[in-house]
Amino acid sequence: MTEISLSIVIPTYNRASKLNYLLSSLFGKSCNFHTDVEVVILDNASADNTEDVVSNFSKSYPIKYLKREKNIGMDANIASCFDAANGKYLWVLGDDEILYRGTLDYVLNLCRVENFGILYMENRGFQDGEEGKVELISVPGTPDVITLSSEKMFREVNVFLTFISANIVNKSAVINSFPEFNSRSDTNTFLPQMAWMYSALKSVDQHFFVRSPMLGALTGNTGGYKLIEVFGINLINITKKYFDKSLPAAANIMSNAVITRLLPGEIIRQNGESSAKSKFEHEDVKKAIYSCFENKIYFKIFLKPILSGSVFKRKISFFFVRVFNRVNKKIRYAML
């Protein structure tokens, strides 16, 4: 029996048309899919034609399709991805992502020949309706990839470790390092995947950061939770839980990353787009941000003017935070 190098697990719910694009990009035109890759779809009791979409592909490709009788919630469905995987490496893919041509072959080659904790890949956003264009994009002949230690990987990727589709993790290393590992330990946080992301960081001290874009991510499709509760409270608390002893600065690095790399853009979007506002559950954003980050110096420099200033002041502040992020990126986020 062929050993499985890579498990691709796709949690889905009522997004059949999006899933169709993902599966098309995953299987491509090949009739001979990789024998050491498994594809598992966890359908959280969809009421649309998801089953028909999967059936069309399963006629030609090996797909394990598991449809739940009732919806168990997003967190529980995502958490169960870890347990559903049988391969050494686990790649949980969002049902609305699209892989660039050549991405799977590149990932699989690394999984076959390297031993890493996390493989993180850059990605590019696309708008609804642009799927056809994204399907035609190919990865570079030689993607730009760097090798990082666990501490440097955390500093470089930080808040984007939460983007589940961009990260492939070494499940075997997690299980070997933490025999009592519980994939459901961080459910009800909207960040259940951090249990295995952080455990993989701690299990192996070699990680890969692919700086060439390798997949497309649908923009404006995130929501269903309170933004600040998840990224201002839950993420920081989970980070403390896993790294207080091994990397004491982790929570502060993550807080600064949320302040500079995530929240400015989200606040600008929510101030300018009613559609962006509606995707997140209601909360007093300003009050919640002050409660979480008021004592942070980067909050006072970058975020407070965006929250409290005039439209002109917000735009100027947002411009400066973008400049700061560009500079910080060049120096490998040393200023986090």
Solvent accessible surface area in square Angstrom, and as a share of the most:
residue,aa,sasa,rsa
1,M,235,1.05
2,T,76,0.44
3,E,141,0.63
4,I,33,0.17
5,S,19,0.13
6,L,0,0.00
7,S,0,0.00
8,I,0,0.00
9,V,0,0.00
10,I,0,0.00
11,P,19,0.12
12,T,4,0.02
13,Y,101,0.38
14,N,57,0.29
15,R,83,0.30
16,A,5,0.04
17,S,74,0.48
18,K,35,0.15
19,L,0,0.00
20,N,57,0.29
21,Y,73,0.28
22,L,0,0.00
23,L,0,0.00
24,S,36,0.23
25,S,25,0.16
26,L,6,0.03
27,F,6,0.03
28,G,40,0.39
29,K,190,0.81
30,S,51,0.33
31,C,112,0.67
32,N,135,0.69
33,F,24,0.10
34,H,49,0.22
35,T,112,0.65
36,D,14,0.07
37,V,8,0.04
38,E,23,0.10
39,V,3,0.02
40,V,0,0.00
41,I,0,0.00
42,L,5,0.03
43,D,0,0.00
44,N,4,0.02
45,A,24,0.19
46,S,6,0.04
47,A,96,0.74
48,D,58,0.30
49,N,81,0.41
50,T,0,0.00
51,E,88,0.40
52,D,86,0.45
53,V,13,0.07
54,V,3,0.02
55,S,48,0.31
56,N,95,0.49
57,F,30,0.13
58,S,49,0.32
59,K,159,0.67
60,S,76,0.49
61,Y,28,0.11
62,P,80,0.50
63,I,27,0.14
64,K,91,0.39
65,Y,55,0.21
66,L,84,0.42
67,K,89,0.38
68,R,64,0.23
69,E,178,0.80
70,K,151,0.64
71,N,71,0.36
72,I,70,0.35
73,G,32,0.31
74,M,92,0.41
75,D,16,0.08
76,A,30,0.23
77,N,5,0.03
78,I,24,0.12
79,A,0,0.00
80,S,10,0.07
81,C,0,0.00
82,F,3,0.01
83,D,79,0.41
84,A,24,0.18
85,A,4,0.03
86,N,98,0.50
87,G,5,0.05
88,K,61,0.26
89,Y,0,0.00
90,L,1,0.01
91,W,0,0.00
92,V,3,0.02
93,L,0,0.00
94,G,15,0.15
95,D,4,0.02
96,D,17,0.09
97,E,8,0.04
98,I,1,0.01
99,L,3,0.01
100,Y,12,0.05
101,R,131,0.48
102,G,35,0.34
103,T,0,0.00
104,L,15,0.07
105,D,82,0.43
106,Y,41,0.16
107,V,0,0.00
108,L,1,0.00
109,N,79,0.40
110,L,20,0.10
111,C,5,0.03
112,R,124,0.45
113,V,102,0.59
114,E,64,0.29
115,N,78,0.40
116,F,0,0.00
117,G,0,0.00
118,I,0,0.00
119,L,0,0.00
120,Y,9,0.03
121,M,0,0.00
122,E,34,0.15
123,N,29,0.15
124,R,126,0.46
125,G,49,0.47
126,F,10,0.04
127,Q,107,0.48
128,D,99,0.51
129,G,68,0.65
130,E,63,0.28
131,E,8,0.04
132,G,40,0.39
133,K,148,0.63
134,V,9,0.05
135,E,46,0.20
136,L,118,0.59
137,I,71,0.36
138,S,68,0.44
139,V,27,0.15
140,P,59,0.37
141,G,86,0.83
142,T,122,0.71
143,P,14,0.09
144,D,65,0.33
145,V,57,0.33
146,I,30,0.15
147,T,81,0.47
148,L,8,0.04
149,S,37,0.24
150,S,24,0.16
151,E,93,0.42
152,K,128,0.54
153,M,0,0.00
154,F,1,0.00
155,R,58,0.21
156,E,10,0.05
157,V,2,0.01
158,N,0,0.00
159,V,3,0.02
160,F,68,0.28
161,L,0,0.00
162,T,19,0.11
163,F,51,0.21
164,I,24,0.12
165,S,0,0.00
166,A,0,0.00
167,N,2,0.01
168,I,0,0.00
169,V,1,0.01
170,N,1,0.01
171,K,28,0.12
172,S,41,0.26
173,A,15,0.11
174,V,0,0.00
175,I,69,0.35
176,N,120,0.61
177,S,52,0.34
178,F,69,0.29
179,P,104,0.65
180,E,162,0.73
181,F,39,0.16
182,N,81,0.42
183,S,4,0.03
184,R,110,0.40
185,S,50,0.32
186,D,7,0.04
187,T,34,0.20
188,N,138,0.71
189,T,24,0.14
190,F,70,0.29
191,L,4,0.02
192,P,0,0.00
193,Q,10,0.05
194,M,0,0.00
195,A,0,0.00
196,W,2,0.01
197,M,1,0.00
198,Y,0,0.00
199,S,4,0.03
200,A,0,0.00
201,L,3,0.01
202,K,84,0.35
203,S,27,0.17
204,V,23,0.13
205,D,99,0.51
206,Q,61,0.27
207,H,0,0.00
208,F,15,0.06
209,F,12,0.05
210,V,0,0.00
211,R,93,0.34
212,S,12,0.08
213,P,36,0.23
214,M,0,0.00
215,L,0,0.00
216,G,1,0.01
217,A,15,0.12
218,L,22,0.11
219,T,58,0.34
220,G,53,0.50
221,N,51,0.26
222,T,76,0.44
223,G,26,0.25
224,G,45,0.43
225,Y,19,0.07
226,K,71,0.30
227,L,3,0.01
228,I,1,0.01
229,E,69,0.31
230,V,1,0.00
231,F,21,0.09
232,G,7,0.07
233,I,78,0.40
234,N,25,0.13
235,L,0,0.00
236,I,17,0.09
237,N,81,0.41
238,I,8,0.04
239,T,0,0.00
240,K,91,0.39
241,K,117,0.50
242,Y,31,0.12
243,F,10,0.04
244,D,84,0.44
245,K,198,0.84
246,S,74,0.48
247,L,21,0.10
248,P,98,0.62
249,A,48,0.37
250,A,1,0.01
251,A,13,0.10
252,N,68,0.35
253,I,3,0.01
254,M,0,0.00
255,S,4,0.03
256,N,13,0.06
257,A,0,0.00
258,V,0,0.00
259,I,0,0.00
260,T,2,0.01
261,R,56,0.21
262,L,29,0.14
263,L,1,0.00
264,P,2,0.01
265,G,14,0.13
266,E,28,0.12
267,I,10,0.05
268,I,47,0.24
269,R,113,0.41
270,Q,23,0.10
271,N,80,0.41
272,G,63,0.61
273,E,83,0.37
274,S,93,0.60
275,S,66,0.42
276,A,14,0.11
277,K,106,0.45
278,S,90,0.58
279,K,76,0.32
280,F,25,0.11
281,E,91,0.41
282,H,167,0.74
283,E,28,0.13
284,D,83,0.43
285,V,39,0.22
286,K,93,0.39
287,K,146,0.62
288,A,24,0.18
289,I,0,0.00
290,Y,48,0.18
291,S,96,0.62
292,C,38,0.23
293,F,3,0.01
294,E,86,0.39
295,N,142,0.73
296,K,58,0.25
297,I,108,0.55
298,Y,34,0.13
299,F,1,0.01
300,K,105,0.45
301,I,92,0.47
302,F,21,0.09
303,L,0,0.00
304,K,87,0.37
305,P,27,0.17
306,I,0,0.00
307,L,27,0.13
308,S,62,0.40
309,G,15,0.14
310,S,68,0.44
311,V,86,0.49
312,F,149,0.62
313,K,105,0.45
314,R,51,0.18
315,K,133,0.56
316,I,71,0.36
317,S,14,0.09
318,F,47,0.19
319,F,111,0.46
320,F,116,0.48
321,V,1,0.01
322,R,117,0.43
323,V,54,0.31
324,F,26,0.11
325,N,32,0.16
326,R,132,0.48
327,V,69,0.40
328,N,0,0.00
329,K,113,0.48
330,K,166,0.70
331,I,79,0.40
332,R,94,0.34
333,Y,10,0.04
334,A,66,0.51
335,M,72,0.32
336,L,17,0.08
